[in-house]
Amino acid sequence: MASRRPVCRLLSQSKANIQLSSRRSLATFPNPTASRLTFAPLKRYVGLAALGLLVSAPLAYKMAIDESLKMDSLSLAERDQQQKREQGVTDNSPMRLRMEKFIKEQQKEIVKELEKLDGTKFRTDEWQRKEGGGGITCCLQDGKVFEKAGVGISVVYGTLPKAAIMKMSANHRNIVVNGEVPESLEFFAAGLSLIVHPKNPMAPTVHLNYRYFETAKPDGTSGAWWFGGGSDLTPSYLFDEDAIQFHRDLKDVCDKHNKEYYPKFKKWCDEYFYNKHRNESRGIGGIFFDDLDETVSDKENTFAFIQDSLKSFIPTYVPIVQKRKDMPYTEAEKEWQQIRRGRYVEFNLVHDRGTSFGLNTPGARVESILMSMPLTASWKYMHDPEPGSREARLVDVLQSPKEWV
């Protein structure tokens, strides 16, 4: 009962205040008594309002602090999931979310076009990493046109240890703030990788990869960032017109953004996709680049270049396959294709940094990483092509890369 008395008293005062306020309309304003009656309840209302503020302000402050602490406790992956649920992905979203959305859209488009060309459906597997992120792997095996084709995307969240941060700081100084190397940094990496191995030895193998990497500040905003990628062609039998078309289309995309890109990235590709132990290139090249950050161009323009490069794949490669997929070939030519695929495997397992990084990443999905391997390959002891043959010409070009455009 005692706890109810202040409440009853307050209600009684409010009722009296209403009555006094109603009398005010009957009084003249100069009347001192009426004036006191009018302002008395106002003082009480102000007092009550002030009391309410004293009670509610600390509560509101506590709620704000709790919400801030809750956001601070979220991992980068959890922040991004929350943002996608609440706001979706727009042009104003963080680049990591825009890149993820873009590669997912392109994966669907590429799979659709390759299925149309082959007449066989891809198998699609979605997978998750307990450390954060996941991916979608689409693979076609033993089709009508393609012996094996894979189109995979991966979205990876994780934490870089201090040793990895120090190693990366050699190429990306902005990964270190004020000269201090943090004990750890959250990171995000996303990319689309593609490999197509046609059945017909006259049709070339193609590889493509475009990716984005960034570190995150404690508040979830972007820290250091960079793009990488490229596309390259690996024929078993060389058709100069195919090589010229492939390189010309890549050059057109590069020139649209920066005329220095193609010659630089073409040379980079020739040097990267090189089997040192064989003294020959893996294929006839294309473009390759890594670590494209703010020292090269701003983030938006670099992303536009990545988008145009990836979108150019179907109109560049599909016409080549359409010309070669039904050409006649002999058993000896098929055998040569298998030997060249063996060289392809050697590069991927011995020299490719992407394969090595993937296999050494905690929680890696090995099947997706090794999706690039051909379904069949062979190794023959001391095999050399006959001098003057088409096979010998290919080896000559692989040992001395050409300028195609």
C-alpha positions as CSV (number, residue, x, y, z in Angstrom):
1,M,0.0,0.0,0.0
2,A,2.9,2.3,0.8
3,S,4.2,2.0,-2.7
4,R,0.8,3.1,-4.1
5,R,0.5,6.4,-2.1
6,P,3.0,8.5,-4.2
7,V,1.1,7.4,-7.3
8,C,-2.3,8.4,-5.8
9,R,-0.8,11.7,-4.6
10,L,0.5,12.4,-8.1
11,L,-2.9,11.6,-9.7
12,S,-4.6,13.8,-7.2
13,Q,-2.2,16.7,-8.0
14,S,-2.7,16.3,-11.7
15,K,-6.5,16.4,-11.3
16,A,-6.2,19.6,-9.2
17,N,-3.9,21.1,-11.9
18,I,-6.5,20.4,-14.6
19,Q,-9.2,22.1,-12.5
20,L,-7.0,25.1,-11.9
21,S,-6.1,25.3,-15.5
22,S,-9.7,25.4,-16.6
23,R,-10.4,28.3,-14.2
24,R,-7.8,30.3,-16.0
25,S,-10.1,31.0,-18.9
26,L,-12.5,32.7,-16.5
27,A,-9.9,35.0,-15.0
28,T,-8.2,38.1,-16.4
29,F,-4.5,37.8,-17.0
30,P,-3.5,40.9,-14.9
31,N,-5.1,39.3,-11.9
32,P,-2.0,38.2,-9.7
33,T,-4.0,35.3,-8.2
34,A,-5.0,34.0,-11.6
35,S,-1.4,34.3,-12.8
36,R,-0.1,32.3,-9.9
37,L,-2.8,29.6,-10.4
38,T,-1.8,29.4,-14.1
39,F,1.9,28.9,-13.7
40,A,1.8,26.7,-10.6
41,P,0.8,23.5,-12.5
42,L,3.3,24.4,-15.3
43,K,6.1,24.2,-12.7
44,R,4.8,20.8,-11.6
45,Y,4.7,19.5,-15.2
46,V,8.3,20.8,-15.8
47,G,9.4,19.1,-12.6
48,L,7.8,15.8,-13.7
49,A,9.4,16.1,-17.1
50,A,12.8,16.8,-15.6
51,L,12.3,13.8,-13.3
52,G,11.5,11.6,-16.4
53,L,14.6,12.8,-18.1
54,L,16.7,12.0,-15.1
55,V,15.4,8.4,-15.2
56,S,15.3,7.8,-18.9
57,A,18.6,9.5,-20.0
58,P,20.8,7.0,-18.2
59,L,18.7,4.1,-19.5
60,A,19.0,5.4,-23.1
61,Y,22.7,5.9,-22.6
62,K,23.2,2.4,-21.3
63,M,21.2,1.0,-24.3
64,A,23.3,2.9,-26.7
65,I,26.5,1.7,-25.1
66,D,25.3,-1.9,-25.0
67,E,24.4,-1.7,-28.7
68,S,27.8,-0.2,-29.5
69,L,29.6,-3.0,-27.5
70,K,27.4,-5.6,-29.3
71,M,28.5,-4.3,-32.7
72,D,32.1,-4.2,-31.6
73,S,31.9,-7.8,-30.5
74,L,30.6,-8.9,-34.0
75,S,33.1,-10.4,-36.4
76,L,33.5,-9.0,-39.9
77,A,31.5,-11.9,-41.3
78,E,28.7,-11.3,-38.8
79,R,28.6,-7.6,-39.6
80,D,28.3,-8.3,-43.3
81,Q,25.6,-10.8,-42.8
82,Q,23.6,-8.3,-40.7
83,Q,24.1,-5.6,-43.3
84,K,22.9,-7.8,-46.1
85,R,19.8,-8.8,-44.2
86,E,18.9,-5.3,-43.2
87,Q,20.0,-3.2,-46.2
88,G,20.8,-5.6,-49.1
89,V,23.8,-4.8,-51.4
90,T,23.8,-1.5,-53.2
91,D,26.4,0.7,-54.9
92,N,27.0,2.3,-51.5
93,S,27.8,-1.0,-49.8
94,P,31.3,-2.0,-48.9
95,M,33.4,-3.2,-51.8
96,R,33.6,-6.7,-50.4
97,L,29.8,-7.1,-50.6
98,R,29.7,-5.6,-54.1
99,M,32.4,-8.0,-55.3
100,E,30.7,-11.0,-53.8
101,K,27.4,-10.0,-55.5
102,F,29.1,-9.5,-58.8
103,I,31.0,-12.8,-59.0
104,K,27.8,-14.7,-58.0
105,E,25.9,-13.1,-60.9
106,Q,28.8,-13.8,-63.3
107,Q,29.0,-17.4,-62.2
108,K,25.4,-18.0,-63.1
109,E,25.8,-16.3,-66.5
110,I,28.9,-18.3,-67.4
111,V,27.5,-21.6,-66.3
112,K,24.3,-20.9,-68.4
113,E,26.3,-20.2,-71.5
114,L,28.7,-23.2,-71.2
115,E,25.7,-25.5,-70.5
116,K,24.1,-24.1,-73.7
117,L,27.3,-24.9,-75.7
118,D,27.8,-28.4,-74.3
119,G,24.2,-29.6,-73.7
120,T,25.1,-31.0,-70.3
121,K,24.2,-29.5,-66.9
122,F,26.7,-28.5,-64.3
123,R,26.7,-30.1,-60.8
124,T,26.4,-27.3,-58.2
125,D,27.7,-27.6,-54.7
126,E,27.3,-24.9,-52.0
127,W,29.6,-25.1,-49.1
128,Q,30.3,-23.1,-45.9
129,R,33.5,-22.4,-43.9
130,K,33.2,-22.6,-40.1
131,E,35.7,-19.7,-40.0
132,G,33.3,-17.6,-42.1
133,G,32.2,-17.4,-45.7
134,G,31.9,-20.3,-48.1
135,G,31.5,-20.8,-51.8
136,I,29.6,-22.3,-54.8
137,T,31.4,-24.8,-57.0
138,C,29.9,-25.7,-60.4
139,C,31.5,-28.6,-62.2
140,L,30.8,-30.4,-65.5
141,Q,32.6,-33.7,-66.2
142,D,32.6,-35.8,-69.3
143,G,30.2,-33.7,-71.3
144,K,29.7,-33.6,-75.1
145,V,32.1,-30.7,-75.7
146,F,34.0,-30.3,-72.4
147,E,35.8,-33.1,-70.8
148,K,35.9,-31.0,-67.6
149,A,34.7,-27.5,-66.8
150,G,34.6,-25.8,-63.5
151,V,33.3,-22.4,-62.4
152,G,33.8,-21.7,-58.7
153,I,33.4,-18.8,-56.4
154,S,34.7,-18.5,-52.9
155,V,34.1,-15.9,-50.1
156,V,36.6,-16.2,-47.3
157,Y,36.7,-14.5,-43.9
158,G,39.6,-15.0,-41.5
159,T,42.2,-13.5,-39.3
160,L,45.8,-12.7,-40.4
161,P,48.5,-13.4,-37.8
162,K,51.2,-10.9,-37.2
163,A,53.7,-12.9,-39.3
164,A,51.4,-12.8,-42.3
165,I,50.8,-9.0,-41.8
166,M,54.5,-8.3,-41.8
167,K,55.0,-10.3,-45.0
168,M,52.1,-8.5,-46.8
169,S,53.4,-5.1,-45.7
170,A,56.3,-5.5,-48.1
171,N,53.8,-4.9,-51.0
172,H,51.1,-3.1,-49.1
173,R,52.4,-0.5,-46.7
174,N,49.0,0.7,-45.7
175,I,48.3,-2.6,-44.1
176,V,50.3,-1.3,-41.2
177,V,49.0,1.8,-39.4
178,N,51.4,4.4,-38.0
179,G,54.3,1.9,-38.4
180,E,52.8,-0.5,-35.8
181,V,52.1,-4.1,-36.8
182,P,49.0,-5.4,-35.0
183,E,48.9,-8.8,-33.5
184,S,46.1,-9.8,-35.9
185,L,43.8,-8.4,-38.6
186,E,40.5,-9.6,-39.9
187,F,40.5,-10.1,-43.7
188,F,38.1,-10.8,-46.5
189,A,38.9,-12.5,-49.8
190,A,36.5,-13.3,-52.7
191,G,37.1,-14.5,-56.2
192,L,35.8,-16.4,-59.2
193,S,38.0,-19.1,-60.8
194,L,37.2,-20.9,-64.0
195,I,38.9,-23.7,-66.0
196,V,37.6,-25.4,-69.2
197,H,39.2,-28.5,-70.7
198,P,37.6,-29.3,-74.0
199,K,37.5,-32.9,-75.4
200,N,38.7,-32.0,-78.9
201,P,42.5,-31.4,-78.9
202,M,42.0,-28.7,-81.5
203,A,40.0,-26.6,-78.9
204,P,42.2,-24.8,-76.3
205,T,42.0,-25.0,-72.6
206,V,41.2,-21.7,-70.9
207,H,41.8,-20.4,-67.3
208,L,40.4,-17.3,-65.6
209,N,40.5,-15.9,-62.2
210,Y,39.4,-12.5,-60.7
211,R,39.7,-11.8,-57.0
212,Y,39.5,-9.1,-54.3
213,F,41.2,-8.9,-50.9
214,E,40.9,-6.5,-48.0
215,T,41.8,-6.2,-44.4
216,A,39.3,-4.7,-41.9
217,K,39.7,-2.1,-39.2
218,P,38.2,-2.8,-35.8
219,D,35.0,-0.9,-36.8
220,G,34.5,-3.1,-39.9
221,T,35.6,-0.4,-42.4
222,S,38.1,-1.3,-45.1
223,G,41.8,-1.2,-44.4
224,A,44.3,-2.3,-47.1
225,W,42.8,-3.6,-50.3
226,W,43.8,-4.9,-53.7
227,F,42.5,-6.7,-56.8
228,G,44.1,-9.4,-58.9
229,G,43.3,-11.7,-61.7
230,G,43.7,-12.5,-65.4
231,S,42.9,-14.9,-68.2
232,D,45.1,-17.2,-70.3
233,L,44.8,-19.7,-73.1
234,T,46.5,-23.1,-73.3
235,P,46.2,-24.8,-76.7
236,S,47.5,-28.3,-77.6
237,Y,47.4,-27.3,-81.3
238,L,48.1,-23.7,-82.1
239,F,45.8,-21.7,-84.4
240,D,47.3,-18.2,-84.8
241,E,43.9,-16.7,-85.5
242,D,42.6,-17.9,-82.1
243,A,45.6,-16.6,-80.3
244,I,45.3,-13.2,-82.0
245,Q,41.6,-13.0,-81.3
246,F,42.0,-13.9,-77.6
247,H,44.8,-11.4,-77.1
248,R,43.0,-8.6,-79.1
249,D,39.9,-8.9,-77.0
250,L,41.9,-8.7,-73.7
251,K,43.8,-5.7,-75.1
252,D,40.5,-4.0,-76.0
253,V,39.3,-4.3,-72.4
254,C,42.6,-3.1,-71.0
255,D,42.9,-0.2,-73.3
256,K,39.4,1.0,-72.3
257,H,40.8,1.6,-68.8
258,N,44.5,2.2,-69.2
259,K,46.7,1.7,-72.3
260,E,49.6,0.6,-70.1
261,Y,47.7,-2.3,-68.7
262,Y,47.9,-4.8,-71.6
263,P,51.6,-4.7,-72.4
264,K,52.4,-4.8,-68.6
265,F,49.9,-7.6,-67.8
266,K,50.7,-9.6,-70.9
267,K,54.4,-9.7,-69.9
268,W,53.4,-10.5,-66.3
269,C,51.3,-13.4,-67.6
270,D,54.2,-14.8,-69.7
271,E,56.5,-14.7,-66.7
272,Y,54.0,-16.1,-64.2
273,F,52.6,-19.1,-66.1
274,Y,56.0,-20.5,-66.7
275,N,57.2,-24.1,-66.0
276,K,60.7,-23.4,-64.8
277,H,61.7,-27.0,-64.6
278,R,60.6,-27.4,-68.3
279,N,61.9,-24.1,-69.6
280,E,58.5,-23.4,-71.3
281,S,55.3,-21.4,-70.7
282,R,52.2,-23.3,-69.7
283,G,50.3,-21.8,-72.7
284,I,50.2,-18.8,-75.1
285,G,49.4,-16.4,-72.3
286,G,46.9,-13.6,-71.9
287,I,46.9,-11.2,-69.0
288,F,47.8,-11.6,-65.4
289,F,48.1,-9.0,-62.6
290,D,48.1,-8.8,-58.8
291,D,48.2,-6.2,-56.1
292,L,46.2,-3.6,-58.0
293,D,45.6,-1.1,-55.2
294,E,45.4,2.7,-54.7
295,T,49.0,3.1,-55.9
296,V,47.7,2.0,-59.4
297,S,44.2,3.4,-59.5
298,D,41.3,4.1,-57.1
299,K,39.0,1.4,-55.9
300,E,36.0,2.2,-58.1
301,N,37.9,2.4,-61.4
302,T,39.8,-0.8,-60.6
303,F,36.5,-2.6,-59.8
304,A,35.1,-1.3,-63.2
305,F,38.2,-2.9,-64.9
306,I,37.6,-6.2,-63.1
307,Q,33.9,-6.2,-64.1
308,D,34.7,-5.5,-67.8
309,S,37.4,-8.2,-67.9
310,L,35.2,-10.9,-66.4
311,K,32.2,-10.0,-68.6
312,S,34.4,-10.3,-71.7
313,F,35.1,-14.0,-71.1
314,I,32.0,-15.5,-72.9
315,P,32.2,-13.4,-76.1
316,T,36.0,-14.0,-76.3
317,Y,36.2,-17.8,-75.6
318,V,33.0,-19.3,-76.8
319,P,33.5,-18.4,-80.5
320,I,36.9,-20.2,-80.4
321,V,35.4,-23.4,-79.1
322,Q,32.5,-23.2,-81.6
323,K,35.1,-23.2,-84.4
324,R,37.2,-26.1,-83.0
325,K,34.8,-28.5,-81.1
326,D,33.8,-30.6,-84.2
327,M,37.1,-30.7,-86.0
328,P,38.5,-34.2,-86.8
329,Y,41.5,-35.5,-84.9
330,T,43.6,-38.6,-84.7
331,E,44.6,-40.8,-81.7
332,A,48.1,-39.4,-81.9
333,E,46.7,-35.9,-81.6
334,K,44.6,-36.9,-78.6
335,E,47.7,-38.4,-77.1
336,W,49.6,-35.1,-77.5
337,Q,46.7,-33.3,-75.8
338,Q,47.1,-35.6,-72.8
339,I,50.9,-34.9,-72.6
340,R,50.2,-31.2,-72.7
341,R,47.7,-31.6,-69.9
342,G,50.4,-33.3,-67.8
343,R,52.4,-30.1,-68.2
344,Y,49.4,-28.1,-67.1
345,V,49.1,-30.2,-63.9
346,E,52.8,-29.8,-63.2
347,F,52.5,-26.0,-63.2
348,N,49.4,-26.0,-61.0
349,L,50.9,-28.3,-58.3
350,V,54.5,-27.0,-58.4
351,H,54.4,-23.3,-59.1
352,D,50.9,-21.8,-58.8
353,R,50.6,-19.6,-55.8
354,G,46.8,-19.7,-55.8
355,T,46.7,-23.5,-55.4
356,S,49.4,-23.3,-52.7
357,F,47.5,-20.6,-50.8
358,G,44.2,-22.4,-51.1
359,L,45.5,-25.8,-49.9
360,N,47.3,-24.1,-46.9
361,T,44.2,-22.0,-45.8
362,P,42.5,-23.4,-42.7
363,G,39.1,-24.9,-43.6
364,A,40.0,-25.1,-47.3
365,R,37.7,-27.1,-49.6
366,V,40.2,-29.3,-51.4
367,E,37.8,-30.4,-54.1
368,S,37.1,-26.9,-55.2
369,I,40.8,-26.0,-55.3
370,L,41.7,-29.0,-57.4
371,M,38.7,-28.5,-59.7
372,S,41.2,-27.0,-62.2
373,M,42.8,-30.3,-62.8
374,P,42.0,-32.0,-66.1
375,L,40.0,-35.3,-66.0
376,T,42.8,-37.1,-67.8
377,A,46.5,-36.5,-68.4
378,S,49.6,-38.5,-69.2
379,W,53.3,-38.4,-68.8
380,K,55.7,-40.2,-71.3
381,Y,59.3,-40.7,-70.5
382,M,61.7,-38.6,-72.7
383,H,58.9,-37.6,-75.2
384,D,59.9,-35.1,-77.9
385,P,57.8,-34.0,-80.8
386,E,59.0,-34.6,-84.3
387,P,61.0,-31.6,-85.8
388,G,58.9,-29.5,-88.1
389,S,55.6,-30.9,-86.8
390,R,52.7,-28.8,-85.4
391,E,53.5,-30.2,-82.0
392,A,57.1,-28.9,-82.3
393,R,55.9,-25.5,-83.4
394,L,53.8,-25.2,-80.3
395,V,56.8,-26.0,-78.1
396,D,58.9,-23.4,-79.9
397,V,56.3,-20.7,-79.2
398,L,56.0,-21.8,-75.5
399,Q,59.8,-21.5,-75.2
400,S,59.8,-18.1,-76.8
401,P,56.5,-16.2,-76.1
402,K,55.2,-14.1,-79.0
403,E,53.5,-10.8,-79.3
404,W,50.1,-11.6,-80.8
405,V,48.7,-8.0,-81.2
